[in-house]
Amino acid sequence: MPGHGGSDETTSGAVGSSVNGSGMATVALDVSGLEPFNPKGEAHNLSQRWKRWKRAFDLYVTGKGISNDAQKRALLLHVAGMDVQEIYFTLAGDGEDVSFQATLQHPHERNKMVARVRSILVRVFMKSIIPGANAPKVTVPSGIVLLHQSPISDGVPASSNFALKLETYLRMAEIPYENSFVPKNSSKGKIPWIEYNGKKIADSNFCISFLNEEFKVTLDNKLSKSEKAVSHALKSMVEENTYW
């Protein structure tokens, strides 16, 4: 099959009839019309591209009368290509039995696997997509804040709203800091986060509270109690409700 490698016998995309170890006959399959799925393509339409590809695959297996979940899962992974297999086996683990429906779940569907899939996509594809991913590891002396944030590309100040907020705060408060663009999540599995004098602080709000205490920051001192309350309410609404 083109694009999938294999021996000369499979270059036509056809899989011949045979009998498997359980004695169940398999049907002849020609998957040359199904292109591998490319998860490295444009991110803004990744969900729609996956849905279209999955629809084509569903029509194919239905037309061929394939009903066994194990067969459908193996065929999907074979046709989808090596990049999809990399994501799948990183999530499931080699040899782990995962249902066919779970295999079809897309990274952007809201389920328990979303965070894990996104993290894997970053690790697998980041270096080929974002130039900043190749940035060297940064070490800083005592008294300097090390800000960990996602890699950025030329002309983009930050790839995360929260990283932009935290770096803007550091500049406004005139706190000495250095950036680290090496993809590395905090203990909470999120980014951005900071290191300061051996302490690791996750969550941008916790980082700001910590730094306010350490550096005696007084940016909000001129605000009244009611203004601080309104500020907190607006920030919580935007970050916890509007953003998500």
C-alpha positions in Angstrom: 0.0 0.0 0.0 1.4 3.4 -0.9 2.6 5.3 2.1 2.5 2.3 4.4 5.6 0.4 3.5 5.6 -3.4 3.6 6.7 -6.1 1.2 6.1 -6.0 -2.6 3.1 -8.3 -2.2 1.2 -5.5 -0.4 2.0 -2.5 -2.7 -1.4 -2.8 -4.4 -3.2 -2.1 -1.1 -4.9 -5.5 -1.2 -5.1 -7.9 1.7 -5.9 -11.4 0.5 -8.2 -14.0 2.0 -6.8 -16.2 4.7 -7.8 -18.1 7.8 -6.5 -16.7 11.1 -5.4 -18.6 14.2 -9.0 -19.0 15.5 -10.1 -20.5 12.2 -12.1 -17.4 11.2 -11.9 -16.6 7.5 -10.9 -13.1 6.6 -12.2 -11.2 3.5 -10.1 -9.7 0.7 -9.5 -6.0 1.5 -8.4 -3.3 -0.8 -7.5 -0.2 1.3 -5.6 1.7 -1.5 -8.5 4.3 -1.6 -8.0 5.2 2.1 -5.2 7.7 2.7 -3.3 7.8 6.0 -4.5 10.4 8.4 -2.1 13.3 9.0 -2.3 14.7 12.5 0.6 17.1 11.7 -1.5 19.1 9.3 -3.2 22.4 10.1 -4.3 22.5 13.7 -7.3 24.7 13.3 -9.2 22.1 11.3 -7.8 19.0 12.9 -11.1 17.9 14.4 -13.0 18.3 11.1 -10.3 16.4 9.1 -10.5 13.6 11.6 -14.3 13.4 11.4 -14.1 13.2 7.6 -11.4 10.6 7.7 -13.3 8.5 10.3 -16.5 8.7 8.3 -14.7 7.4 5.2 -13.2 4.6 7.3 -16.6 3.7 8.8 -18.2 3.5 5.4 -15.4 1.2 4.2 -15.6 -1.3 7.1 -19.4 -1.3 6.9 -19.3 -2.0 3.1 -16.9 -4.8 3.7 -19.0 -6.3 6.5 -16.3 -6.1 9.1 -17.9 -6.3 12.5 -15.2 -7.7 14.8 -13.8 -4.9 17.0 -10.3 -6.3 17.1 -10.2 -6.4 13.3 -11.6 -2.9 12.9 -9.1 -1.5 15.4 -6.2 -3.2 13.7 -7.3 -2.1 10.2 -7.9 1.5 11.4 -4.4 1.7 12.9 -2.8 0.2 9.8 -4.6 2.5 7.4 -4.3 5.6 9.6 -0.5 5.4 9.5 2.5 5.5 11.8 1.8 8.9 13.3 -1.6 7.8 14.6 -0.2 4.5 15.8 2.4 6.5 17.8 -0.3 8.4 19.5 -2.5 5.3 20.1 0.2 3.1 21.5 1.6 5.8 23.7 -1.9 6.2 25.2 -2.9 2.6 25.4 0.5 0.9 25.8 1.7 -1.9 23.6 -0.5 -5.0 23.8 -3.2 -3.3 25.9 -6.7 -4.2 24.8 -8.6 -1.0 24.1 -12.1 -1.0 22.6 -12.7 0.0 19.0 -14.9 3.0 20.1 -12.1 4.2 22.4 -9.7 4.0 19.5 -11.9 6.3 17.5 -12.0 9.0 20.1 -10.6 12.2 18.8 -8.1 14.4 20.8 -10.5 17.3 20.8 -13.5 15.4 22.2 -14.1 16.3 25.9 -13.3 13.1 27.7 -10.8 11.9 30.2 -8.1 11.3 27.6 -8.0 14.9 26.3 -5.2 16.1 28.5 -3.1 13.0 27.8 -3.6 13.2 24.0 -2.7 16.9 23.9 0.5 16.3 26.0 1.5 13.4 23.6 0.8 15.5 20.5 3.1 18.2 21.9 5.9 15.7 22.7 5.6 13.9 19.3 5.1 16.8 16.9 6.3 20.0 18.7 9.9 19.9 17.4 8.8 19.7 13.8 6.2 22.4 14.1 7.5 25.2 16.4 11.1 26.4 16.1 11.3 27.4 19.8 11.0 23.7 20.8 14.6 23.3 20.0 15.6 25.9 22.5 18.4 24.9 24.9 17.8 24.2 28.6 18.1 27.4 30.7 19.6 27.6 34.2 19.5 30.8 36.2 21.4 32.0 39.3 19.8 32.5 42.7 17.4 35.4 42.9 16.3 35.0 39.2 12.8 33.7 38.3 12.8 30.9 35.7 9.6 31.1 33.7 8.7 27.8 32.0 6.3 28.3 29.0 5.4 26.7 25.7 7.8 27.2 22.7 7.0 30.2 20.5 7.6 31.1 16.9 9.0 34.3 15.4 6.7 37.2 15.9 4.5 35.5 18.6 5.1 36.8 22.1 3.5 33.8 23.8 1.5 30.7 22.7 -0.5 30.7 26.0 -2.8 33.3 27.5 -1.6 32.4 30.9 2.1 32.6 30.0 1.5 36.0 28.5 -0.3 37.1 31.7 2.5 35.8 33.9 5.3 37.3 31.8 3.5 40.7 31.6 3.2 40.6 35.4 6.9 39.9 35.8 7.7 42.9 33.6 5.3 45.3 35.3 6.6 44.2 38.7 10.2 44.6 37.5 11.1 41.1 38.7 14.3 39.7 37.2 13.5 36.5 35.1 14.5 34.3 32.3 12.4 32.3 29.9 12.7 28.5 29.3 11.0 27.4 26.1 11.8 23.7 26.6 8.4 21.8 26.6 8.1 20.7 30.3 4.9 20.6 32.3 4.6 21.4 36.0 3.7 18.9 38.7 0.0 19.7 37.8 0.6 18.8 34.2 0.2 22.4 33.1 2.3 25.2 31.7 3.3 28.0 32.5 5.1 27.6 35.9 8.1 29.1 37.6 11.2 28.1 39.6 12.7 30.4 42.1 15.6 29.6 44.5 14.9 25.9 44.3 11.1 26.2 44.7 8.7 25.1 41.9 5.4 26.9 41.7 2.6 25.8 39.3 -0.5 27.7 38.1 -0.1 31.3 37.0 -2.3 32.7 39.9 -0.3 30.8 42.5 2.9 32.1 40.9 1.8 35.7 41.1 0.7 35.3 44.8 4.0 33.7 45.6 6.0 36.4 43.9 4.0 39.2 45.5 5.1 37.9 48.8 8.7 37.2 47.8 9.3 40.6 46.1 6.8 42.7 48.1 5.0 43.7 44.9 2.5 46.5 45.4 0.9 46.8 41.9 -2.7 46.6 43.4 -2.1 48.7 46.5 -3.9 51.7 45.1 -7.1 49.7 44.5 -9.9 49.9 47.0 -11.4 46.8 48.6 -14.4 46.9 46.2 -12.1 47.5 43.2 -10.0 44.5 44.2 -13.2 42.4 44.5 -14.4 43.4 41.1 -10.9 42.7 39.7 -10.9 39.2 41.2 -14.5 38.5 39.9 -13.6 39.5 36.4 -10.4 37.6 36.4 -12.1 34.4 37.7 -14.9 34.8 35.1 -12.5 35.2 32.2 -10.0 32.5 33.2 -12.3 29.8 34.6 -15.5 30.3 32.6 -15.1 32.3 29.4 -11.7 30.8 28.5 -12.8 27.2 28.9 
